[in-house]
Amino acid sequence: MKHMKFYILIILMTNILYAQGIRGKIEKGNRDYQGEQYESALSKYQDALLDDPMNSVAIFNKGNALYKLKKYEEARETYQKITASEDIKTSAEAYYNIGNTYFQQNKLQEAIQAYTRSLELNPDDRQAKYNLELARAKLKEMSQKQQQQPQQQNQQQKQQSAQDQQQQQSQKQQESQDNKEKQKKHQNLQEAADKQSEKEKKQKQQAMQQQKNKLNKEEAERILNALSEDEQKAQKHKTPVRGRQSESVKDW
């Protein structure tokens, strides 16, 4: 009997030390968690779970560390492991935290279901009630925005269409103005070219007229000179005119 008591005592002491080892790891994880060293806390919670995979405290705290690290999918999977806990409060808190992971991912319908399940297990949880109403309000707001979105899109499309028409009209006016300016510039250039051409034509005509006049003058001088020379030659060969005899007066 003495040996039996001794063995029982050793087993009890071993269990106590074993439990203290797990609790020590959890407490170290909690200190890191409080210091916002979530990666370190997660590592210690996982060490504790290696010793006791079904330790609800280590599981719950591991889920919290994952949540703080914004690993919402992994956190939710961790909380799911203790939703069927024999401790109703632990199960209710697990559903509450599951609701928070959905809320963070904007999965409001799933969040509402999780908060509702948490309140079924613990109806007095004011925070769960608040989060449930918050999720419902946000879901309603999103639904209203989705209904208003087509109207806003139609209005935006109308505004865009009006802006496009105004821009097209402005562009057409600008193009028309540019064309007018181009036509005016072309007309001015054409008029300048015509004036230059007319000026050159007049200058050419004047030059031709001057050349013609010069030729006429020269020709006239040549003709006059030729005539003068002919007259001089004719004078040299002209026969002298005899004097006329006086006529007798008839006697009546």
C-alpha positions in Angstrom: 0.0 0.0 0.0 2.9 2.4 0.8 4.3 1.7 -2.7 0.9 2.4 -4.3 0.6 5.8 -2.5 4.1 6.6 -3.5 3.4 5.9 -7.2 0.1 7.9 -7.0 2.0 10.9 -5.5 4.6 10.7 -8.3 1.8 10.7 -11.0 0.1 13.6 -9.3 3.3 15.6 -9.1 4.1 14.8 -12.7 0.7 16.0 -13.8 1.0 19.2 -11.8 4.4 19.9 -13.3 3.1 19.0 -16.8 0.2 21.4 -16.3 2.4 24.1 -15.0 4.7 23.7 -18.1 1.7 24.2 -20.4 0.4 27.1 -18.3 3.8 28.7 -18.2 4.0 28.7 -22.0 0.6 30.2 -22.2 1.4 32.9 -19.7 4.6 33.7 -21.6 2.5 33.9 -24.8 0.1 36.2 -23.0 2.9 38.6 -21.9 4.1 38.8 -25.5 0.5 39.3 -26.6 0.0 42.2 -24.2 3.3 43.7 -25.5 1.9 43.5 -29.0 4.5 40.9 -30.0 2.0 38.7 -31.7 4.3 36.5 -33.7 6.2 35.6 -30.5 3.0 35.0 -28.6 1.7 32.8 -31.5 4.9 30.7 -31.3 4.4 30.1 -27.5 0.8 29.2 -27.9 1.7 26.7 -30.5 4.4 25.2 -28.2 1.7 24.8 -25.5 -0.6 23.0 -28.0 2.2 20.6 -28.9 1.9 19.4 -25.3 -1.9 19.6 -25.2 -3.5 19.9 -28.6 -7.0 20.2 -27.1 -6.2 22.9 -24.6 -9.0 25.4 -25.1 -7.2 28.3 -23.6 -4.2 27.9 -25.9 -6.5 27.4 -28.9 -8.5 30.5 -28.1 -5.4 32.6 -27.5 -3.8 31.3 -30.7 -6.8 32.4 -32.6 -6.5 35.9 -31.0 -2.9 36.2 -32.0 -3.7 35.2 -35.6 -6.5 37.7 -35.6 -4.1 40.5 -34.5 -1.8 39.5 -37.3 -4.8 39.9 -39.7 -4.7 36.2 -40.7 -8.5 36.0 -40.5 -9.0 32.7 -42.3 -6.5 30.9 -40.0 -8.0 32.6 -36.9 -11.5 31.4 -37.9 -10.3 27.9 -38.4 -8.7 28.0 -35.0 -11.8 29.3 -33.2 -13.9 26.6 -34.9 -12.1 24.0 -32.9 -13.6 25.2 -29.7 -17.2 26.1 -30.8 -18.3 22.7 -29.5 -16.6 23.2 -26.1 -18.4 21.9 -23.0 -17.9 25.4 -21.6 -20.8 27.4 -23.0 -19.1 30.7 -22.4 -16.0 29.5 -24.3 -18.1 28.4 -27.2 -20.1 31.7 -27.2 -16.8 33.7 -27.2 -15.5 31.5 -30.1 -18.6 32.3 -32.2 -18.2 36.0 -31.3 -14.6 36.1 -32.5 -15.6 34.2 -35.6 -18.1 36.9 -36.3 -15.3 39.5 -35.9 -13.2 37.7 -38.5 -16.1 37.8 -41.0 -16.7 41.4 -40.2 -13.1 42.3 -40.9 -13.4 40.7 -44.3 -16.7 42.5 -45.0 -18.6 39.2 -45.1 -21.5 40.8 -43.2 -24.1 38.1 -43.7 -21.7 35.4 -42.2 -20.8 37.8 -39.4 -24.5 38.3 -38.5 -25.0 34.5 -38.3 -21.9 34.1 -36.0 -23.0 36.9 -33.7 -26.5 35.5 -33.6 -25.2 32.0 -32.6 -23.0 33.6 -29.9 -26.1 35.4 -28.4 -28.0 32.1 -28.5 -25.4 30.7 -26.2 -24.9 33.9 -24.1 -27.9 36.3 -24.5 -26.4 38.7 -22.0 -23.3 39.5 -24.1 -23.8 43.3 -24.8 -20.8 43.5 -27.1 -22.1 40.7 -29.2 -25.5 42.5 -29.4 -23.7 45.8 -30.4 -21.6 44.0 -33.1 -24.7 42.3 -34.4 -26.6 45.6 -34.9 -23.5 47.2 -36.4 -23.2 44.4 -38.9 -26.9 44.6 -39.8 -26.7 48.4 -40.2 -23.7 48.2 -42.4 -25.3 45.5 -44.5 -28.4 47.7 -45.0 -26.2 50.6 -45.9 -24.4 48.5 -48.5 -27.7 47.3 -49.9 -28.9 50.8 -50.3 -25.7 51.9 -52.0 -26.0 49.0 -54.4 -29.6 50.1 -55.2 -28.4 53.7 -55.7 -25.4 52.7 -57.7 -27.3 52.2 -61.0 -29.0 55.6 -60.7 -25.6 57.2 -60.0 -24.1 55.4 -62.9 -26.9 56.6 -65.2 -26.5 60.1 -63.9 -22.7 59.9 -64.4 -23.3 58.5 -67.9 -25.6 61.4 -68.7 -23.1 63.9 -67.3 -20.3 62.3 -69.3 -22.5 62.2 -72.4 -23.2 66.0 -71.9 -19.6 66.7 -71.4 -18.7 64.7 -74.5 -21.2 66.6 -76.6 -20.0 69.9 -75.2 -16.4 68.9 -76.0 -17.4 67.7 -79.5 -19.2 71.0 -80.1 -16.3 73.0 -78.8 -14.0 70.9 -81.0 -16.2 71.5 -84.0 -16.2 75.3 -83.3 -12.5 75.3 -82.9 -12.1 73.3 -86.2 -14.5 75.7 -87.9 -12.5 78.7 -86.6 -9.3 77.1 -87.7 -10.7 76.4 -91.1 -11.8 80.0 -91.4 -8.4 81.2 -90.4 -6.8 78.9 -92.9 -9.2 80.0 -95.6 -8.5 83.6 -94.8 -4.8 83.0 -94.7 -5.0 81.2 -98.0 -7.1 84.0 -99.5 -4.7 86.6 -98.3 -1.8 84.6 -99.8 -3.8 84.2 -103.1 -4.6 87.9 -103.2 -1.0 88.7 -102.5 0.1 86.3 -105.2 -2.5 87.8 -107.6 -1.3 91.3 -106.8 2.3 90.3 -107.3 1.3 88.6 -110.6 -0.6 91.7 -111.7 2.3 93.9 -110.7 4.7 91.7 -112.6 2.3 91.7 -115.6 2.1 95.4 -115.6 5.8 95.8 -115.3 6.2 93.4 -118.2 3.7 95.3 -120.2 5.4 98.5 -119.4 8.7 97.1 -120.3 7.3 95.8 -123.6 5.6 99.1 -124.3 8.8 100.9 -123.5 10.7 98.6 -125.7 8.0 99.1 -128.4 8.1 102.8 -128.0 11.9 102.7 -128.2 11.7 100.6 -131.4 9.1 102.9 -132.9 11.2 105.9 -132.1 14.2 104.4 -133.5 12.3 103.2 -136.6 10.8 106.7 -137.1 14.2 108.3 -136.8 15.6 105.7 -139.2 12.8 106.4 -141.7 13.2 110.2 -141.3 16.8 109.9 -141.8 16.2 107.7 -144.9 13.7 110.2 -146.2 16.1 113.1 -145.6 18.8 111.2 -147.4 16.4 110.5 -150.4 15.4 114.2 -150.5 18.9 115.3 -150.6 19.7 112.9 -153.4 16.6 114.0 -155.3 17.6 117.7 -154.9 20.9 116.9 -156.5 19.3 115.4 -159.6 16.3 117.8 -160.0 16.0 119.8 -163.3 15.8 123.6 -162.8 12.3 125.1 -163.5 12.1 127.6 -166.4 10.6 131.1 -165.9 7.1 131.7 -167.3 6.5 134.1 -170.2 4.3 137.1 -169.6 0.9 136.8 -171.4 -0.4 139.6 -173.7 -3.4 141.6 -172.8 -6.3 141.3 -175.3 -7.5 144.4 -176.8 -11.1 144.9 -176.8 
